Amino acid sequence: MRRGLAIGLASGLIGAAAIAAVAQGLMDEDPQGAAPAETAGLSVLGEPVTRDMVEQGGAIYAESCAACHGAQLEGQPDWRRRTEDGRMPAPPHDDSGHTWHHADRDLFTITKHGVGAVVPGYKSDMPAFEGLLSDDEIKAVLAYIKTSWSERERGFQAEVSAGAEGKP
C-alpha cells in the first residue's frame, strides 16, 4: 500500500512539474519581447518582428489607418469595385485582401510615398505618410498587419519579399 501511495505521489509531482514547465515556457518571452504565437518567423524588411513592434503598430494603425481600412483590417465595402470618381476603396489588410501578395519593400513604399510611387500615375485616396510617420512606425504598422495573416499568407508574403530583395 505504501509503495503504491509513494508511486502515485511521485507521478503526481512529476506531472505537476511538467505542467509547470510547459506553462512557464508558454509565458516566457524572448529578450526582445516577441510573443511566439503572433510573431514567430515574422520580419519586416529583414528585421524580426517583436511584441513591442506589434503593440506600437496596432496603436498607430488604430489612429492612422483604421478609418479607411477598418478597425478589424476588413477594408471598405465593395473594395474591389471602383467608386464614382474612378478610385478604388481601401482594401482589407487581413487574409481576405491582397496586402499579403506584395513584398515588404512595396508595402513600405506605398505607405511612405503613396500608391503612385509603386504604380506611377495611379490615383488613390491613400495618403503618403512621409513626414507623418517615421520609418520605424511604418514598419511597426506592417508588423501589426502581418500578425493577422494565416501561416499560408505569411509564407507566401515572405517568399515574395525575399524575391524582391535587392530590386530597386
N, C-alpha and C positions, 0 to 999 in steps of 0.2 A: 504494500500500500504506500509506504513512504517513498519507495523508488518511483512509483507511478506519479505521485504528487510532485516529486522533485523533477521528473521529466516534463510534466505538464507546466510547472512554473518556469523551467528553463526555456521551454518552447515559447511560452507567452512572453518572456523577457526578450528573447531573440526576435520574435515577431514585432514587439513594440519598438525595439531598437531599429529594425529595418524600416518600419513605418516612419519613425522619426528621421532617419537618414534620408529617406525619399522626400519627406516634407521639407527638410532643410535644403535639399538640393533644388527643389522647386522654388523656394523662396529666395535662394541666393541669386545675386546679380553679379555680372562681371564688373570689373573695376570701372568700366566706362558707363555703367548704368543701363546696359542693354537688357531688355526684357526678352528672354529667349523665345517665347512663343510668338511675339509680334515682330521681332526684328531679326531673327535668325537668318543669316545669309543675305540680308538686305544691305545694299550700298547705294549711295547717290554720288555719281561722278567719281567712283572709286573709293569713296570714304564710307567706312562702315557706319550703319545706322545705329544710333543709341536710343535708349528710352528718353533721354533728355531732348534729343532732336525731335522725336515724335511728339512729345508733350508741347514743346515750343511750336512745332509745325501745326499742331491741332489748334492752338490758340490763335496763331496768325491766320490760318485757314478760316476759322470762325469769323474773324474780324474783316478779312480782306477778300475772301473768295466765296464764302457760303451764300451770300446774297444772290449770286448768279448760278453757282454750281451746286447749290443745295447743302443744307446742314448735314445731310447724310451722304454727301457726294453724289446725289441722284441726278443732277443736271436739271435743265429746264424741260418742261413738257414739249413733246414733238421736236426734240433736239436734232433729229435727222432731216427735218423739213425747213427750208428757208422761210424767213419771215417776209412780210410785205416789202421791206426795204432791201431784200436780197441777201441779208446776212443770216448766218446760222446761229441758232440759240446755243447757249452754253451747254456743252456735253457733260455727261456724268463722268466722274473720276473713279467710280467703283468698277467692279468687273463687267458691268453692263455697258460701259462706254468703250472708247478706243484709246484712252490715255496710255494704257499698258502696251499698245502697239508701237509706241515711239521711244526712241533712245533717250537716255538721260540728258545728253547734250542738247537735243532738240527741245525737250520739255523745259530745261533751264532757260534756253534762249527765248522760247515763246513767252515764258513768264517774265523774263527780264526786259526783253525788247519788243514784245508783241508778236502776233502770228505772222505779220508781214516780214519779219526778219528771217523766217524759215520758208515762207511761201510769198515771194515778192509780189506786191500788188494786191494781195488778199486783204479784203476789208472785213474787220471784225469789231465787235463791241468790247473785246478783251483789251483792257488797258495794258500798257507796258508798266512794269513795276520798278524799273530802274529809277533810283532816287527815292523810292518809297520803301523798298525792302532791300536789305543787304544780300550779298551772295549767300551768306550762311543762312539767312532767314528763308530765302528761296529754296535752298537745299533742304531745310527743315520741313517746309510745306510739302515738298516732293516725298520726303521720307514718310510723313504722315499719310499721304495719299497711298503710298505703296503698301502700308500695313493693312489696307482694306482689300487688297487683291488676294486671290487664292494662290496656292503654290503653283498651279499651272500658269497663271498670268505672270506671276513673279519670275518664273523660269524663262518664259518667252521674252519678257522685257529685259531680263539680264542678258540673254543672248543677243538681242537687238542692240543693246547698249555696248556690249563687248565688240560687236561687229562694226560699230560706228566710231570706236576709239581711234584717234589719230586722223580722223577725217575733219576737214575744216567746218 
